[in-house]
Amino acid sequence: MIESRGVIFVEDRRLNKYIADSGYCSRREADRLIEEGKVTINGRTATIGERVAPGARVKVEKHILSGSGDKAYLAVHKPQGIVCTADPREPMNIVDYVNFPGRIYPIGRLDKDSEGLILLTSDGDIVNRILRASGSHEKEYEVAVDKPITPEFIDRMSKGVPILGQVTLPCRIRKTGPGTFRIILVQGLNRQIRRMCEYLGYNVVHLRRIRIMNITLGAMRPGHWRMLTDAELNALMRSLDAAHNGMPEE
């Protein structure tokens, strides 16, 4: 919940949550690190399901963690050529590009050849919640293709296209110019829009994501970032709660 931002926790917590709260990684990734014996509590190798008492010293590999502190939620306008990964082996990774003073990682992905909105955070819990809700939250894109758009193209895109061994879910699409359109997806298949267009004989020449759920790109220029507002974060959390409970958003 939002009220947890900046709170110093005093109760014991499950180890994977402690690691996620520190901003090191998601709970799922924390469980993997624990299973691999890379996590210690007070110098002792930790086990799955352990709880961390207040004042305990938790270490992941060479990193000593703090399970409390302010959590960061960033909206970034990713330029073309930047890769949505925190892997330092990728020289064009988005974490190094943003150069935020704290450990953050991207939520989801946006392919290297595309630009637009990507969210980055230090909150491992929200990463899991958004990814679990991947079939119920909207992402909106502006797309330009290499030839005039026909009514048949709009109709077939909206109903679903076979790619990657499955048919894409129905989506909302609106023509905005002779060779441009806006599309709203609730899926996140690899290079989905490009593959859908290619199946119908079109090539994408420019793709920009302008919205994720209630968060919009606005007037941010490529390479710029900003912190989410409290209002945006509140609305985002409400949407995730509604998706988790199977309830329609208000």
ChimeraX commands (.cxc) that place a marker at each C-alpha (Angstrom):
marker #1 position 0.00,0.00,0.00 radius 0.5
marker #1 position 1.08,3.60,-0.53 radius 0.5
marker #1 position 1.15,4.22,3.17 radius 0.5
marker #1 position 4.21,1.95,3.35 radius 0.5
marker #1 position 6.35,4.38,1.38 radius 0.5
marker #1 position 9.09,5.61,3.66 radius 0.5
marker #1 position 7.89,3.66,6.71 radius 0.5
marker #1 position 10.51,2.04,8.92 radius 0.5
marker #1 position 9.24,-1.48,9.52 radius 0.5
marker #1 position 9.54,-2.82,13.07 radius 0.5
marker #1 position 7.82,-6.23,12.76 radius 0.5
marker #1 position 9.52,-9.32,11.41 radius 0.5
marker #1 position 8.92,-10.07,7.74 radius 0.5
marker #1 position 9.33,-12.98,5.36 radius 0.5
marker #1 position 12.80,-12.90,3.87 radius 0.5
marker #1 position 11.66,-12.62,0.26 radius 0.5
marker #1 position 9.50,-9.61,1.14 radius 0.5
marker #1 position 12.38,-8.02,3.06 radius 0.5
marker #1 position 14.59,-8.33,-0.02 radius 0.5
marker #1 position 11.85,-6.95,-2.29 radius 0.5
marker #1 position 11.21,-4.04,0.10 radius 0.5
marker #1 position 14.90,-3.16,-0.10 radius 0.5
marker #1 position 14.52,-2.65,-3.85 radius 0.5
marker #1 position 17.07,-5.36,-4.67 radius 0.5
marker #1 position 14.72,-7.53,-6.78 radius 0.5
marker #1 position 11.25,-9.04,-6.93 radius 0.5
marker #1 position 10.01,-11.67,-4.45 radius 0.5
marker #1 position 10.28,-14.39,-7.08 radius 0.5
marker #1 position 13.88,-13.48,-7.84 radius 0.5
marker #1 position 14.57,-13.28,-4.09 radius 0.5
marker #1 position 13.32,-16.85,-3.66 radius 0.5
marker #1 position 15.69,-18.00,-6.41 radius 0.5
marker #1 position 18.64,-16.28,-4.75 radius 0.5
marker #1 position 17.73,-17.84,-1.41 radius 0.5
marker #1 position 17.48,-21.32,-2.96 radius 0.5
marker #1 position 20.92,-20.82,-4.54 radius 0.5
marker #1 position 22.41,-20.08,-1.11 radius 0.5
marker #1 position 23.30,-16.49,-1.99 radius 0.5
marker #1 position 21.45,-14.90,0.94 radius 0.5
marker #1 position 22.63,-14.78,4.55 radius 0.5
marker #1 position 21.02,-13.55,7.77 radius 0.5
marker #1 position 23.53,-12.49,10.41 radius 0.5
marker #1 position 26.22,-14.45,8.57 radius 0.5
marker #1 position 24.22,-17.69,8.31 radius 0.5
marker #1 position 22.94,-19.04,4.99 radius 0.5
marker #1 position 19.21,-18.36,4.83 radius 0.5
marker #1 position 16.44,-20.73,3.79 radius 0.5
marker #1 position 13.14,-20.25,1.94 radius 0.5
marker #1 position 10.31,-19.06,4.19 radius 0.5
marker #1 position 12.50,-17.60,6.92 radius 0.5
marker #1 position 11.45,-14.42,8.67 radius 0.5
marker #1 position 13.73,-11.46,9.32 radius 0.5
marker #1 position 13.67,-9.93,12.80 radius 0.5
marker #1 position 14.18,-6.20,13.33 radius 0.5
marker #1 position 17.88,-5.34,13.37 radius 0.5
marker #1 position 18.96,-8.48,11.51 radius 0.5
marker #1 position 21.78,-8.16,8.99 radius 0.5
marker #1 position 20.69,-9.45,5.59 radius 0.5
marker #1 position 23.23,-9.87,2.82 radius 0.5
marker #1 position 22.68,-10.91,-0.82 radius 0.5
marker #1 position 25.97,-11.97,-2.36 radius 0.5
marker #1 position 28.15,-8.92,-1.56 radius 0.5
marker #1 position 25.30,-6.48,-0.88 radius 0.5
marker #1 position 24.07,-5.60,2.60 radius 0.5
marker #1 position 20.37,-4.72,2.39 radius 0.5
marker #1 position 18.03,-2.39,4.19 radius 0.5
marker #1 position 14.44,-3.57,4.08 radius 0.5
marker #1 position 13.01,-0.13,4.68 radius 0.5
marker #1 position 13.18,3.31,3.20 radius 0.5
marker #1 position 11.45,5.31,0.51 radius 0.5
marker #1 position 10.49,3.42,-2.61 radius 0.5
marker #1 position 11.01,5.01,-5.99 radius 0.5
marker #1 position 8.44,4.96,-8.81 radius 0.5
marker #1 position 9.65,6.51,-12.08 radius 0.5
marker #1 position 8.07,7.20,-15.46 radius 0.5
marker #1 position 10.75,7.24,-18.15 radius 0.5
marker #1 position 10.63,8.19,-21.82 radius 0.5
marker #1 position 12.87,5.46,-23.20 radius 0.5
marker #1 position 14.66,6.46,-26.40 radius 0.5
marker #1 position 15.26,4.08,-29.29 radius 0.5
marker #1 position 18.37,1.98,-28.77 radius 0.5
marker #1 position 18.03,1.62,-25.00 radius 0.5
marker #1 position 17.37,-1.91,-23.69 radius 0.5
marker #1 position 14.81,-2.51,-20.92 radius 0.5
marker #1 position 17.02,-4.55,-18.62 radius 0.5
marker #1 position 18.96,-4.01,-15.42 radius 0.5
marker #1 position 21.69,-6.41,-16.59 radius 0.5
marker #1 position 25.02,-4.52,-16.38 radius 0.5
marker #1 position 26.43,-6.74,-19.12 radius 0.5
marker #1 position 24.18,-4.86,-21.58 radius 0.5
marker #1 position 26.02,-1.59,-22.26 radius 0.5
marker #1 position 22.80,0.21,-23.26 radius 0.5
marker #1 position 20.71,-0.99,-20.29 radius 0.5
marker #1 position 18.04,1.41,-19.10 radius 0.5
marker #1 position 19.12,1.42,-15.44 radius 0.5
marker #1 position 22.58,2.79,-16.24 radius 0.5
marker #1 position 21.05,5.16,-18.79 radius 0.5
marker #1 position 18.64,6.70,-16.25 radius 0.5
marker #1 position 21.44,6.83,-13.64 radius 0.5
marker #1 position 19.02,7.10,-10.72 radius 0.5
marker #1 position 20.71,7.39,-7.29 radius 0.5
marker #1 position 19.42,4.06,-5.97 radius 0.5
marker #1 position 18.68,0.53,-7.10 radius 0.5
marker #1 position 15.77,0.38,-9.57 radius 0.5
marker #1 position 14.67,-1.95,-12.32 radius 0.5
marker #1 position 12.15,-1.82,-15.19 radius 0.5
marker #1 position 8.59,-3.12,-14.98 radius 0.5
marker #1 position 8.02,-5.14,-18.13 radius 0.5
marker #1 position 9.73,-4.25,-21.36 radius 0.5
marker #1 position 9.65,-2.07,-24.46 radius 0.5
marker #1 position 11.73,-3.33,-27.37 radius 0.5
marker #1 position 15.04,-1.73,-28.28 radius 0.5
marker #1 position 13.77,-0.28,-31.57 radius 0.5
marker #1 position 10.78,1.43,-29.92 radius 0.5
marker #1 position 10.53,4.52,-27.74 radius 0.5
marker #1 position 8.11,5.70,-25.12 radius 0.5
marker #1 position 6.86,5.11,-21.63 radius 0.5
marker #1 position 8.44,2.55,-19.32 radius 0.5
marker #1 position 8.07,2.39,-15.54 radius 0.5
marker #1 position 11.03,1.78,-13.26 radius 0.5
marker #1 position 10.86,1.14,-9.53 radius 0.5
marker #1 position 12.68,-0.05,-6.43 radius 0.5
marker #1 position 9.47,-1.76,-5.23 radius 0.5
marker #1 position 9.67,-5.48,-5.93 radius 0.5
marker #1 position 6.07,-6.04,-4.85 radius 0.5
marker #1 position 4.58,-3.74,-7.47 radius 0.5
marker #1 position 6.62,-5.44,-10.21 radius 0.5
marker #1 position 4.99,-8.76,-9.37 radius 0.5
marker #1 position 1.53,-7.21,-9.08 radius 0.5
marker #1 position 1.72,-5.51,-12.47 radius 0.5
marker #1 position 3.10,-8.59,-14.20 radius 0.5
marker #1 position 0.40,-10.77,-12.63 radius 0.5
marker #1 position -2.22,-8.32,-13.93 radius 0.5
marker #1 position -0.74,-8.39,-17.44 radius 0.5
marker #1 position -4.01,-9.64,-18.95 radius 0.5
marker #1 position -6.10,-6.83,-17.53 radius 0.5
marker #1 position -4.21,-3.57,-17.81 radius 0.5
marker #1 position -4.02,-1.36,-20.87 radius 0.5
marker #1 position -1.01,-0.10,-22.78 radius 0.5
marker #1 position -1.47,2.44,-25.56 radius 0.5
marker #1 position 0.81,3.05,-28.54 radius 0.5
marker #1 position 1.22,5.42,-31.47 radius 0.5
marker #1 position 2.38,3.55,-34.57 radius 0.5
marker #1 position 3.50,4.53,-38.08 radius 0.5
marker #1 position 3.71,1.93,-40.86 radius 0.5
marker #1 position 5.24,1.86,-44.33 radius 0.5
marker #1 position 2.10,2.02,-46.49 radius 0.5
marker #1 position -1.49,3.27,-46.40 radius 0.5
marker #1 position -3.75,1.67,-43.81 radius 0.5
marker #1 position -6.89,-0.04,-45.10 radius 0.5
marker #1 position -10.19,-0.77,-43.33 radius 0.5
marker #1 position -9.33,-4.48,-43.60 radius 0.5
marker #1 position -6.06,-3.89,-41.72 radius 0.5
marker #1 position -7.90,-2.12,-38.87 radius 0.5
marker #1 position -10.54,-4.85,-38.71 radius 0.5
marker #1 position -8.08,-7.74,-38.65 radius 0.5
marker #1 position -5.78,-6.08,-36.11 radius 0.5
marker #1 position -8.72,-5.41,-33.80 radius 0.5
marker #1 position -10.00,-9.00,-33.90 radius 0.5
marker #1 position -6.66,-10.74,-33.34 radius 0.5
marker #1 position -3.72,-11.92,-35.42 radius 0.5
marker #1 position -1.85,-15.26,-35.22 radius 0.5
marker #1 position 1.70,-14.71,-33.94 radius 0.5
marker #1 position 4.06,-16.75,-31.78 radius 0.5
marker #1 position 1.78,-19.78,-31.89 radius 0.5
marker #1 position -1.35,-18.01,-30.65 radius 0.5
marker #1 position -3.96,-15.49,-31.73 radius 0.5
marker #1 position -3.63,-12.09,-30.09 radius 0.5
marker #1 position -6.46,-10.88,-27.91 radius 0.5
marker #1 position -8.99,-8.44,-29.38 radius 0.5
marker #1 position -7.79,-4.86,-29.07 radius 0.5
marker #1 position -8.90,-1.30,-29.72 radius 0.5
marker #1 position -7.35,0.41,-32.73 radius 0.5
marker #1 position -8.03,3.75,-34.42 radius 0.5
marker #1 position -6.59,5.12,-37.65 radius 0.5
marker #1 position -5.05,8.57,-37.10 radius 0.5
marker #1 position -3.58,9.26,-40.53 radius 0.5
marker #1 position -2.88,7.62,-43.91 radius 0.5
marker #1 position -0.14,5.45,-42.39 radius 0.5
marker #1 position -0.59,5.93,-38.65 radius 0.5
marker #1 position -2.79,4.49,-35.93 radius 0.5
marker #1 position -3.24,4.23,-32.19 radius 0.5
marker #1 position -3.67,0.84,-30.57 radius 0.5
marker #1 position -4.55,-0.25,-27.02 radius 0.5
marker #1 position -3.39,-3.70,-25.93 radius 0.5
marker #1 position -3.89,-5.79,-22.80 radius 0.5
marker #1 position -1.12,-8.21,-23.78 radius 0.5
marker #1 position 2.64,-7.95,-23.71 radius 0.5
marker #1 position 3.90,-10.49,-26.25 radius 0.5
marker #1 position 7.41,-10.03,-27.57 radius 0.5
marker #1 position 7.43,-7.34,-30.30 radius 0.5
marker #1 position 3.69,-7.86,-30.52 radius 0.5
marker #1 position 2.64,-4.85,-32.62 radius 0.5
marker #1 position 5.51,-5.30,-35.06 radius 0.5
marker #1 position 4.69,-8.99,-35.50 radius 0.5
marker #1 position 0.97,-8.27,-35.94 radius 0.5
marker #1 position 1.70,-5.70,-38.63 radius 0.5
marker #1 position 4.20,-7.98,-40.39 radius 0.5
marker #1 position 1.61,-10.76,-40.54 radius 0.5
marker #1 position -0.67,-8.40,-42.45 radius 0.5
marker #1 position 2.08,-7.23,-44.82 radius 0.5
marker #1 position 3.05,-3.98,-43.09 radius 0.5
marker #1 position 6.32,-2.88,-41.52 radius 0.5
marker #1 position 6.44,-0.58,-38.49 radius 0.5
marker #1 position 8.61,2.48,-39.11 radius 0.5
marker #1 position 8.00,4.14,-35.75 radius 0.5
marker #1 position 6.44,2.97,-32.49 radius 0.5
marker #1 position 5.96,4.95,-29.31 radius 0.5
marker #1 position 4.18,3.85,-26.14 radius 0.5
marker #1 position 2.20,6.72,-24.68 radius 0.5
marker #1 position 0.32,5.12,-21.77 radius 0.5
marker #1 position 0.55,2.29,-19.23 radius 0.5
marker #1 position -2.71,1.92,-17.31 radius 0.5
marker #1 position -3.32,5.41,-15.84 radius 0.5
marker #1 position 0.26,6.66,-16.37 radius 0.5
marker #1 position 0.78,8.79,-19.50 radius 0.5
marker #1 position 3.91,9.87,-21.34 radius 0.5
marker #1 position 2.70,13.44,-21.66 radius 0.5
marker #1 position 5.22,15.98,-22.95 radius 0.5
marker #1 position 8.33,14.19,-21.67 radius 0.5
marker #1 position 11.12,14.16,-24.24 radius 0.5
marker #1 position 13.15,11.01,-25.00 radius 0.5
marker #1 position 15.67,10.40,-22.24 radius 0.5
marker #1 position 13.75,12.35,-19.60 radius 0.5
marker #1 position 12.14,10.86,-16.49 radius 0.5
marker #1 position 9.99,11.94,-13.59 radius 0.5
marker #1 position 8.69,10.51,-10.33 radius 0.5
marker #1 position 5.08,9.35,-10.31 radius 0.5
marker #1 position 2.73,11.68,-8.46 radius 0.5
marker #1 position 0.81,10.50,-5.40 radius 0.5
marker #1 position -2.40,10.71,-7.43 radius 0.5
marker #1 position -0.95,8.51,-10.18 radius 0.5
marker #1 position 0.37,5.99,-7.68 radius 0.5
marker #1 position -2.95,5.87,-5.82 radius 0.5
marker #1 position -4.84,5.21,-9.05 radius 0.5
marker #1 position -2.31,2.59,-10.11 radius 0.5
marker #1 position -2.65,0.73,-6.81 radius 0.5
marker #1 position -6.45,0.83,-7.04 radius 0.5
marker #1 position -6.28,-0.66,-10.54 radius 0.5
marker #1 position -4.00,-3.44,-9.36 radius 0.5
marker #1 position -6.28,-4.17,-6.40 radius 0.5
marker #1 position -9.28,-4.35,-8.74 radius 0.5
marker #1 position -7.42,-6.70,-11.10 radius 0.5
marker #1 position -6.38,-8.94,-8.20 radius 0.5
marker #1 position -9.94,-9.12,-6.87 radius 0.5
marker #1 position -11.45,-9.66,-10.31 radius 0.5
marker #1 position -13.47,-6.47,-9.98 radius 0.5
marker #1 position -14.08,-3.85,-12.69 radius 0.5
marker #1 position -12.26,-0.57,-12.24 radius 0.5
marker #1 position -14.38,2.46,-11.38 radius 0.5
marker link #1:1,2 radius 0.2
marker link #1:2,3 radius 0.2
marker link #1:3,4 radius 0.2
marker link #1:4,5 radius 0.2
marker link #1:5,6 radius 0.2
marker link #1:6,7 radius 0.2
marker link #1:7,8 radius 0.2
marker link #1:8,9 radius 0.2
marker link #1:9,10 radius 0.2
marker link #1:10,11 radius 0.2
marker link #1:11,12 radius 0.2
marker link #1:12,13 radius 0.2
marker link #1:13,14 radius 0.2
marker link #1:14,15 radius 0.2
marker link #1:15,16 radius 0.2
marker link #1:16,17 radius 0.2
marker link #1:17,18 radius 0.2
marker link #1:18,19 radius 0.2
marker link #1:19,20 radius 0.2
marker link #1:20,21 radius 0.2
marker link #1:21,22 radius 0.2
marker link #1:22,23 radius 0.2
marker link #1:23,24 radius 0.2
marker link #1:24,25 radius 0.2
marker link #1:25,26 radius 0.2
marker link #1:26,27 radius 0.2
marker link #1:27,28 radius 0.2
marker link #1:28,29 radius 0.2
marker link #1:29,30 radius 0.2
marker link #1:30,31 radius 0.2
marker link #1:31,32 radius 0.2
marker link #1:32,33 radius 0.2
marker link #1:33,34 radius 0.2
marker link #1:34,35 radius 0.2
marker link #1:35,36 radius 0.2
marker link #1:36,37 radius 0.2
marker link #1:37,38 radius 0.2
marker link #1:38,39 radius 0.2
marker link #1:39,40 radius 0.2
marker link #1:40,41 radius 0.2
marker link #1:41,42 radius 0.2
marker link #1:42,43 radius 0.2
marker link #1:43,44 radius 0.2
marker link #1:44,45 radius 0.2
marker link #1:45,46 radius 0.2
marker link #1:46,47 radius 0.2
marker link #1:47,48 radius 0.2
marker link #1:48,49 radius 0.2
marker link #1:49,50 radius 0.2
marker link #1:50,51 radius 0.2
marker link #1:51,52 radius 0.2
marker link #1:52,53 radius 0.2
marker link #1:53,54 radius 0.2
marker link #1:54,55 radius 0.2
marker link #1:55,56 radius 0.2
marker link #1:56,57 radius 0.2
marker link #1:57,58 radius 0.2
marker link #1:58,59 radius 0.2
marker link #1:59,60 radius 0.2
marker link #1:60,61 radius 0.2
marker link #1:61,62 radius 0.2
marker link #1:62,63 radius 0.2
marker link #1:63,64 radius 0.2
marker link #1:64,65 radius 0.2
marker link #1:65,66 radius 0.2
marker link #1:66,67 radius 0.2
marker link #1:67,68 radius 0.2
marker link #1:68,69 radius 0.2
marker link #1:69,70 radius 0.2
marker link #1:70,71 radius 0.2
marker link #1:71,72 radius 0.2
marker link #1:72,73 radius 0.2
marker link #1:73,74 radius 0.2
marker link #1:74,75 radius 0.2
marker link #1:75,76 radius 0.2
marker link #1:76,77 radius 0.2
marker link #1:77,78 radius 0.2
marker link #1:78,79 radius 0.2
marker link #1:79,80 radius 0.2
marker link #1:80,81 radius 0.2
marker link #1:81,82 radius 0.2
marker link #1:82,83 radius 0.2
marker link #1:83,84 radius 0.2
marker link #1:84,85 radius 0.2
marker link #1:85,86 radius 0.2
marker link #1:86,87 radius 0.2
marker link #1:87,88 radius 0.2
marker link #1:88,89 radius 0.2
marker link #1:89,90 radius 0.2
marker link #1:90,91 radius 0.2
marker link #1:91,92 radius 0.2
marker link #1:92,93 radius 0.2
marker link #1:93,94 radius 0.2
marker link #1:94,95 radius 0.2
marker link #1:95,96 radius 0.2
marker link #1:96,97 radius 0.2
marker link #1:97,98 radius 0.2
marker link #1:98,99 radius 0.2
marker link #1:99,100 radius 0.2
marker link #1:100,101 radius 0.2
marker link #1:101,102 radius 0.2
marker link #1:102,103 radius 0.2
marker link #1:103,104 radius 0.2
marker link #1:104,105 radius 0.2
marker link #1:105,106 radius 0.2
marker link #1:106,107 radius 0.2
marker link #1:107,108 radius 0.2
marker link #1:108,109 radius 0.2
marker link #1:109,110 radius 0.2
marker link #1:110,111 radius 0.2
marker link #1:111,112 radius 0.2
marker link #1:112,113 radius 0.2
marker link #1:113,114 radius 0.2
marker link #1:114,115 radius 0.2
marker link #1:115,116 radius 0.2
marker link #1:116,117 radius 0.2
marker link #1:117,118 radius 0.2
marker link #1:118,119 radius 0.2
marker link #1:119,120 radius 0.2
marker link #1:120,121 radius 0.2
marker link #1:121,122 radius 0.2
marker link #1:122,123 radius 0.2
marker link #1:123,124 radius 0.2
marker link #1:124,125 radius 0.2
marker link #1:125,126 radius 0.2
marker link #1:126,127 radius 0.2
marker link #1:127,128 radius 0.2
marker link #1:128,129 radius 0.2
marker link #1:129,130 radius 0.2
marker link #1:130,131 radius 0.2
marker link #1:131,132 radius 0.2
marker link #1:132,133 radius 0.2
marker link #1:133,134 radius 0.2
marker link #1:134,135 radius 0.2
marker link #1:135,136 radius 0.2
marker link #1:136,137 radius 0.2
marker link #1:137,138 radius 0.2
marker link #1:138,139 radius 0.2
marker link #1:139,140 radius 0.2
marker link #1:140,141 radius 0.2
marker link #1:141,142 radius 0.2
marker link #1:142,143 radius 0.2
marker link #1:143,144 radius 0.2
marker link #1:144,145 radius 0.2
marker link #1:145,146 radius 0.2
marker link #1:146,147 radius 0.2
marker link #1:147,148 radius 0.2
marker link #1:148,149 radius 0.2
marker link #1:149,150 radius 0.2
marker link #1:150,151 radius 0.2
marker link #1:151,152 radius 0.2
marker link #1:152,153 radius 0.2
marker link #1:153,154 radius 0.2
marker link #1:154,155 radius 0.2
marker link #1:155,156 radius 0.2
marker link #1:156,157 radius 0.2
marker link #1:157,158 radius 0.2
marker link #1:158,159 radius 0.2
marker link #1:159,160 radius 0.2
marker link #1:160,161 radius 0.2
marker link #1:161,162 radius 0.2
marker link #1:162,163 radius 0.2
marker link #1:163,164 radius 0.2
marker link #1:164,165 radius 0.2
marker link #1:165,166 radius 0.2
marker link #1:166,167 radius 0.2
marker link #1:167,168 radius 0.2
marker link #1:168,169 radius 0.2
marker link #1:169,170 radius 0.2
marker link #1:170,171 radius 0.2
marker link #1:171,172 radius 0.2
marker link #1:172,173 radius 0.2
marker link #1:173,174 radius 0.2
marker link #1:174,175 radius 0.2
marker link #1:175,176 radius 0.2
marker link #1:176,177 radius 0.2
marker link #1:177,178 radius 0.2
marker link #1:178,179 radius 0.2
marker link #1:179,180 radius 0.2
marker link #1:180,181 radius 0.2
marker link #1:181,182 radius 0.2
marker link #1:182,183 radius 0.2
marker link #1:183,184 radius 0.2
marker link #1:184,185 radius 0.2
marker link #1:185,186 radius 0.2
marker link #1:186,187 radius 0.2
marker link #1:187,188 radius 0.2
marker link #1:188,189 radius 0.2
marker link #1:189,190 radius 0.2
marker link #1:190,191 radius 0.2
marker link #1:191,192 radius 0.2
marker link #1:192,193 radius 0.2
marker link #1:193,194 radius 0.2
marker link #1:194,195 radius 0.2
marker link #1:195,196 radius 0.2
marker link #1:196,197 radius 0.2
marker link #1:197,198 radius 0.2
marker link #1:198,199 radius 0.2
marker link #1:199,200 radius 0.2
marker link #1:200,201 radius 0.2
marker link #1:201,202 radius 0.2
marker link #1:202,203 radius 0.2
marker link #1:203,204 radius 0.2
marker link #1:204,205 radius 0.2
marker link #1:205,206 radius 0.2
marker link #1:206,207 radius 0.2
marker link #1:207,208 radius 0.2
marker link #1:208,209 radius 0.2
marker link #1:209,210 radius 0.2
marker link #1:210,211 radius 0.2
marker link #1:211,212 radius 0.2
marker link #1:212,213 radius 0.2
marker link #1:213,214 radius 0.2
marker link #1:214,215 radius 0.2
marker link #1:215,216 radius 0.2
marker link #1:216,217 radius 0.2
marker link #1:217,218 radius 0.2
marker link #1:218,219 radius 0.2
marker link #1:219,220 radius 0.2
marker link #1:220,221 radius 0.2
marker link #1:221,222 radius 0.2
marker link #1:222,223 radius 0.2
marker link #1:223,224 radius 0.2
marker link #1:224,225 radius 0.2
marker link #1:225,226 radius 0.2
marker link #1:226,227 radius 0.2
marker link #1:227,228 radius 0.2
marker link #1:228,229 radius 0.2
marker link #1:229,230 radius 0.2
marker link #1:230,231 radius 0.2
marker link #1:231,232 radius 0.2
marker link #1:232,233 radius 0.2
marker link #1:233,234 radius 0.2
marker link #1:234,235 radius 0.2
marker link #1:235,236 radius 0.2
marker link #1:236,237 radius 0.2
marker link #1:237,238 radius 0.2
marker link #1:238,239 radius 0.2
marker link #1:239,240 radius 0.2
marker link #1:240,241 radius 0.2
marker link #1:241,242 radius 0.2
marker link #1:242,243 radius 0.2
marker link #1:243,244 radius 0.2
marker link #1:244,245 radius 0.2
marker link #1:245,246 radius 0.2
marker link #1:246,247 radius 0.2
marker link #1:247,248 radius 0.2
marker link #1:248,249 radius 0.2
marker link #1:249,250 radius 0.2
view
